[in-house]
Amino acid sequence: MNWPGMVTGGSRMLKSLKVAGMAAIAGLALAIPSAKAERNQDANSGVKTNFTVGAWSYKTNPKYKRKEVDYASAEKPGTIVIETRKRYLYLVLDNGKALRYGIGVGRSGFTWKGAEKISRKAEWPDWRPPAEMRERQPDLPEFMEGGPNNPLGARALYLGATEYRIHGTAQPWTIGQAVSSGCIRLTNEDVTDLYGRARVGAKVIVN
């Protein structure tokens, strides 16, 4: 027997899950020109969404809170170093220090390593899902205007000529998770902070 409240609640839940699924699949990266990408398309041929986290918590794990840390590096200040396995992004500072940010990274089959430069930056960027993503999930829009509901979040730092980005997310519970298709995600608060510090042309190293 279907009660009116149950029908309404079910509709709202389905709508919420659809929005969440769209948001989480942001960050798809097409194959980059170098051999540095470590992608296995066959391993994910049946995957329609990368929203594969466990139990939801609407807060970021405290261990991923932004903080200044000791960080010995031969890279010059302003360089960004991403430690994929540790789920941290480091912005190199002077005097053996760095700002450390918690991040979400690419899921299995969509990780990559290499060095790029920030080619451009955007506030509240628009999103155009690549063709291969829309082939896997035909219900995705061809274009989504930037804003609070956009999967790329509040800011985006574009890496070279690739489809990879460092971008925000309105899903803070995914920080520390391997959920994207290669892009690096931060909370909207953290990506806004990084956006104000990072410069176009800065080196980005992904380990």
N, C-alpha and C positions, 0 to 999 in steps of 0.2 A: 504493500500500500504506500503510495507517494503522498506525503504531506506537503503543503505549499512551501513551508519553510525549508524542507529538505531539498526541494527542487531549486529554490532560489539559491540556497547555500552551495549546492553542487555546481550551479552555473558560475557563481562567483569564484569557486575554487578552480574550475577549469580555465576561466579567464586569467586568474593569477598565475597558474602554472604555465600558460601559454606565454605570458609576458616575461616570466622568469626564464623560460627556455630561450626566448629570443635574446634576452640580455646576456645570457651566459655564453652564447655561441659567438659573441663578438671576438675579434682578434684572429680570424682566420688569416693565414699567410700562404700565398702562392709560393711555389718553389723559387728560391732566390737564385741569382746567376751563379753563385759559387757552390762548391761542394760541401759547404760547412753545415748545411741544414741536415738534421738527423730525423728525417720524416719517413714514415712507413704508411703509405696510403692504403695498402692492402689490409693492414691490421685494423683499419678503421672504416673499411668500405661500407659496413652496415650501420655506422653510427650516424644518427640524424642530429643529435644534440650533444654538446659537451658539458651539459649541466649534470655532473656526475659526483657531486659532493654527497656526504652522508647526511646525518641529522642536521637540520638547519639550526643555526644560532644567528640571531640578527645583530650580533656584535662581533668585532674583530678580536681574535685571540690576543690577549695582552702581550704575549711574547713578540708580536709583530708591530708593536707601537713604535712610532718614529722616535729616534734618539741619536745623539752624538756619541760616537764610540771611538776607541783607539783603533787605528787602521794603518798599518805599515804598507805603503805602496810606492812603486817607482813611477806610477802615473802622475801626471800633473794635476793640480787642483782643477775641478770642473769636469773631470772624467767620470763617467758612470760605469761601475762594475756590477754586473748582475751574477749572483751565485744561485743558479737554478736549483740545485739540490737543497741548499740551505733556505731557499725562499726569501732571500734578502737582496735588496738593491742598495749599493753604496755610492754616494756622491762624494768623491774625494775632496777633502779640504786641506788647508795648510797644517803644518806641524804634526804630521802623523795622525790626523783625525779624519773622520768621515761621518756624514749623516747616513744613518741606516734606516731603510724603509722596508716594511713587510710587503711581500708581493704574492700574486697568484701567477702561475706559470702554465706552459703548455702541457696538455695531457700526453700520455704515452703515445708515441708515434708522431708527435708534433713538436718535439723539443728541437732546439738547434743551438749551435755554438758558433762564435765568430766575432768579428768587430765591424761596426758600422759607425756612421756619424749621424747626428740629429740633422735631418734635412729641412724640417720645418716644424712649426708648432701651431696648434689650433685650440681655441677656447670653444667649449661646447660643440665639438665637431659633428658634422653630418656622418651618416654611415651608409655605405653602399656595399651590401654583401656581395662578395665575388661570385662569379657564375658557378663555380664548382660547389660552393656552399648552397646556392639556391637549387642546384640539381639534386643535392641530397635532401633538401628540405624546401619543397616548392611553395610552401605557404609563407615563406619569408618575403618581405617587401623588397623591391628593387632599390628603394631609397628611404631613409629615415632621417628626418630633420633633427639637428642637434637639440638637446634639452635634457631635463631630468630623467626621462624615460629611455634615453638613447643608450645603447649598450656600451658606447665608448666613454660615457661619463663626462665629467666636467672639463677635462683637458686631454690632449693627445700630443705626444712627441713622436714624429714619424722618423723611421730609421732608414736612411739612404733611399734607394729606389725600390726597396722591398715593400711588401704588404704588412710587414711587422711594425708594431707600434708599442709604445709605453703609454697606457691610457688609464682612465679612471673607471670606476664601477660603482653602481648604487647597491651592490651586493657585498657588503663588507665581510660577510661570513665566508666568502670564497678566498679571502686572503690566506695564504699558506697552503692552498689547494692546487692541484694540477688539473685545471678545468678548461683552459683556453685552447685555441688552435695555433698557438705559437706566440701570441702577443703577451706582453707583461702587463699585469693590471695592479693598480694601487687603489686604495680608497680614494674617493673624490677629494677629501681633505688633504691627503698626502700628495696626490698628483698635482693639486693646485699649488702646494708648497714647492714641489720639485720643479714645476713649470716656471715659477718665478725665479728659480736659481739657475736652471740649466740654460745653456746658450746654444743657438743654432750653430752647427759646426763642431760641437763637442763630441768627443770620442765615446762610444758605448761598447763595452766589452761584455760578451755573454759567455759565461763558463758553464 
